[in-house]
Amino acid sequence: MIPTPPDDLGSSAARKARLHIAPSPGPHNALWYYARYTGGYLRVMRNAALIQLARYLPFIPLKLPLYRALGMKVGDHSSVALMVMLDIFFPQDITLGENCVIGYNTTILCHEVTRSEWRRGPVVIGRDVTIGANCTILPGVVIGDGATVSAMSLVNRDVPPGALVGGVPIRRIR
């Protein structure tokens, strides 16, 4: 067996350290209590409606103001493809740097829910980043400037600037 070289990606521990973890306040799984964590039902309904509208809009100049209205920090000339799904509970925790590209059907999450707890963390995507189609980015992840994430990848840890990563979970390609 050939040993694999050590991975120089950020550890998942760095991502987990950015997460705020709250136990479920009652006997049911934590998602039953989402209104307590998110600011209420009306806020989530508003977020869901704006995100669904933006998912289907083919005009990038119209999408970016919608994302900013959700509280996201969005750099100039960023491009978010059709069907990209953003976190409906905490879109304000997402930062997109200037001139980045988010590929078709990618999901960016700022929360994780288990039966017993709720986890929340920011997602920061640097400038000049390319994220391929059908990726999932987990809460607490930082993707450095100039990085590339190949299509169909699970981004479960930080990506250094300029790195090319891919896979489930991600591994450095070069």
Buried (B, 14 or more C-beta within 10 A) or exposed (E): EEEEEEEEBBEBEBBBEBBEEBEBEEEEBBBBBBEEBBBEEEEBEBBEEBBEEBBEBEEEEEBBEBBEEBEBBBBEEBBBBBBBBBBBBBBBBBBBBBBBBBBBBBBBBBBBBEEEBBBBBBBBBBBBBBBBBBBBBBBBBBBBBBBBBBBBBBBBBBBBBEBBBBBEBBEBEE
